[in-house]
């Protein structure tokens, strides 16, 4: 395998870990709610990915490129495979983009960023469980051992105080566990779409774009968007945090 096949998968967890700290910063400093954080993340992600999609659609020549996906008759025809892909993309957007992010940031308001980072270590375990149930993939020993050691490795790095009981903290952690389980389930939907011949980056873009459309009316209904616009114009730390949050942690990750 090429060297980047090992390097690239290691970068998103770093981006996501930093994103959790930034999300906690935004929640505490600017009193931003989870709806706004979710909307900011997926909106800027879709804006950032749109020119990438156009570039790949024009210049992509490899198998499963955006261009080939657009010309795939199974994708544009009215057969069952087409409707299955639509259902999978909608499910991916709801579980892996909207509900996952909303619950993650909602739970983060009640608990610590370190707890959230530790719970993120459960994602591979949930993925293995869902793969076994839905995709009927058998458990492998290296997957189980790797997940267990990875989880305890994270706990050793960030440190966890198990002797301090706080009801709000427990509630927040439970919410984040639900969010992570939805995220792991969305990996299964994404895997099924790639098995149907869809480009991974197109799947990501469509799910984020759909999430943007679905959350836009919710954002304008629940949030004081004049306050958010003011911060986006005049507050440099807020601008930098949102840009990293949406572009690096989400789209690039």
C-alpha positions in Angstrom: 0.0 0.0 0.0 1.0 3.6 -0.5 2.3 5.6 2.4 -0.7 7.9 2.3 -3.1 5.0 2.8 -1.8 5.0 6.4 -1.3 8.7 6.9 -4.7 10.0 5.6 -7.0 7.9 7.9 -5.0 9.3 10.9 -5.7 12.9 10.1 -9.5 13.1 10.5 -9.5 12.0 14.2 -7.0 14.8 14.9 -9.3 17.3 13.1 -12.4 15.9 14.9 -10.6 16.1 18.3 -9.7 19.7 17.7 -13.2 20.3 16.5 -14.6 19.1 19.8 -12.5 21.6 21.7 -13.5 24.4 19.4 -17.2 23.4 19.8 -16.8 23.5 23.6 -15.1 26.9 23.2 -18.0 28.3 21.1 -20.6 26.8 23.5 -19.0 28.4 26.5 -17.8 31.7 25.1 -20.6 32.8 22.8 -23.5 30.8 24.1 -24.0 29.1 20.7 -26.5 26.3 20.8 -26.2 22.9 19.2 -28.5 23.8 16.3 -26.2 26.6 15.3 -23.1 24.5 15.6 -24.6 21.8 13.5 -25.8 24.2 10.8 -22.4 26.1 10.7 -20.5 22.8 10.3 -22.5 21.4 7.5 -23.2 24.7 5.7 -19.5 25.7 5.4 -18.7 22.1 4.6 -21.0 22.1 1.6 -19.7 25.5 0.4 -16.1 24.2 0.7 -16.9 20.9 -1.1 -18.9 22.4 -4.0 -15.9 23.6 -6.1 -14.1 20.3 -5.3 -17.0 18.4 -6.7 -17.1 20.6 -9.9 -13.3 20.1 -10.3 -13.5 16.3 -10.0 -16.6 16.1 -12.2 -14.6 18.0 -15.0 -11.1 16.4 -14.6 -11.8 13.1 -12.9 -10.8 10.2 -15.0 -10.4 7.4 -12.6 -12.9 4.6 -11.9 -15.8 5.8 -9.7 -14.9 9.4 -10.3 -17.6 12.0 -10.1 -17.8 12.1 -13.8 -18.3 8.4 -14.1 -20.9 8.4 -11.3 -22.9 11.1 -13.2 -22.9 9.0 -16.3 -23.7 5.8 -14.5 -27.1 4.7 -16.0 -28.0 2.8 -12.8 -27.7 6.1 -10.9 -30.0 8.1 -13.2 -32.5 5.4 -14.2 -35.7 4.7 -12.4 -35.0 1.2 -11.3 -34.9 0.0 -7.7 -31.2 0.6 -7.3 -31.8 4.3 -7.9 -34.4 4.6 -5.2 -32.3 2.5 -2.8 -29.5 5.0 -3.3 -31.8 7.9 -2.6 -33.0 6.2 0.6 -29.4 5.5 1.7 -28.3 9.1 1.1 -31.2 10.5 3.0 -30.5 8.1 5.9 -26.8 9.0 5.8 -27.6 12.7 5.9 -30.1 12.3 8.9 -27.9 10.0 10.9 -24.3 10.9 10.1 -24.7 14.6 9.4 -27.7 16.1 11.2 -28.7 14.0 14.3 -25.1 12.9 15.0 -23.8 16.5 15.1 -26.8 17.9 16.9 -26.7 15.3 19.7 -22.9 15.5 20.0 -23.0 19.3 20.6 -26.1 19.1 22.8 -24.4 16.5 25.0 -21.1 18.5 24.9 -22.9 21.4 26.7 -23.4 19.1 29.7 -20.0 17.3 29.9 -16.3 17.7 29.3 -14.5 17.8 26.0 -12.2 15.1 27.4 -15.2 12.8 28.0 -16.3 13.4 24.5 -12.9 12.5 23.0 -12.9 9.3 25.0 -16.4 8.3 23.9 -15.3 8.9 20.3 -13.0 6.0 20.8 -16.1 3.8 20.9 -16.9 4.5 17.3 -14.9 1.5 15.9 -16.6 -0.8 18.3 -20.1 0.4 17.3 -19.0 0.1 13.6 -18.0 -3.5 14.1 -21.3 -4.3 15.8 -23.4 -2.7 13.1 -21.2 -4.4 10.4 -21.9 -7.7 12.0 -25.6 -7.1 12.3 -26.4 -5.3 9.0 -23.6 -6.3 6.6 -23.3 -9.7 8.2 -19.5 -9.3 8.5 -17.8 -11.6 10.9 -15.8 -10.3 13.9 -12.1 -10.4 13.5 -9.8 -10.7 16.5 -7.5 -7.8 15.4 -10.6 -5.5 15.1 -11.8 -6.4 18.6 -8.3 -6.1 20.3 -7.5 -3.0 18.3 -10.7 -1.3 19.5 -10.2 -2.2 23.1 -6.6 -1.1 23.2 -7.4 2.1 21.3 -10.2 2.9 23.8 -8.0 2.4 26.8 -5.1 4.2 25.1 -7.3 7.3 24.7 -8.3 7.1 28.3 -4.7 7.0 29.4 -3.8 10.0 27.2 -6.6 12.4 28.2 -7.2 11.1 31.7 -10.6 10.2 33.1 -11.8 10.8 36.7 -14.2 8.0 37.4 -14.7 9.0 41.0 -16.5 12.2 40.4 -20.2 11.7 39.8 -22.2 14.5 38.2 -25.7 13.9 36.9 -25.3 16.5 34.2 -22.1 15.0 33.1 -23.6 11.5 33.0 -26.5 12.8 30.9 -24.2 14.5 28.5 -22.1 11.4 28.1 -25.2 9.3 27.4 -26.3 11.7 24.7 -22.9 11.6 23.1 -22.9 7.8 23.1 -26.2 7.9 21.2 -24.6 10.4 18.8 -21.6 8.2 18.2 -23.8 5.1 17.6 -25.7 7.1 14.9 -22.4 8.1 13.4 -21.1 4.5 13.3 -24.4 3.4 11.8 -24.0 6.1 9.0 -20.7 4.4 8.1 -22.7 1.3 7.2 -25.0 3.3 4.9 -22.0 4.9 3.3 -20.4 1.5 2.7 -23.5 0.2 1.0 -23.5 3.3 -1.3 -19.9 2.7 -2.3 -20.7 -1.0 -3.0 -23.5 0.3 -5.3 -20.8 2.1 -7.3 -21.0 5.6 -5.9 -18.0 7.9 -5.4 -17.1 8.4 -1.7 -16.7 12.1 -2.1 -20.0 12.5 -4.0 -21.7 10.6 -1.2 -20.2 12.9 1.4 -21.2 16.0 -0.6 -24.8 14.9 -1.2 -25.3 14.0 2.4 -23.9 17.3 3.6 -25.8 19.3 1.0 -29.1 17.7 1.9 -28.3 18.3 5.6 -27.8 22.0 4.8 -31.2 22.3 3.1 -32.9 20.5 6.0 -31.4 22.5 8.8 -31.6 25.9 7.2 -35.2 26.6 8.2 -34.6 25.2 11.6 -31.6 27.5 12.1 -33.5 30.6 11.1 -36.5 29.7 13.2 -34.6 28.9 16.5 -31.5 31.1 16.4 -30.9 34.8 16.7 -29.2 34.9 13.3 -28.6 38.6 13.5 -26.3 37.9 16.5 -24.5 35.2 14.5 -24.0 37.4 11.5 -22.6 40.1 13.8 -20.1 37.6 15.2 -19.2 36.5 11.7 -18.4 40.0 10.6 -16.7 41.6 13.7 -15.4 38.8 15.9 -12.1 37.3 14.6 -11.8 34.4 17.1 -15.3 33.4 16.3 -14.6 33.6 12.5 -11.5 31.5 12.8 -13.2 28.9 15.0 -16.2 28.6 12.6 -13.9 28.3 9.6 -11.8 25.6 11.1 -14.9 23.9 12.4 -16.7 23.8 9.1 -13.8 23.6 6.6 -11.0 21.6 8.3 -12.8 19.5 10.9 -15.8 18.7 8.8 -15.2 19.0 5.0 -11.5 18.2 4.9 -11.8 15.6 7.6 
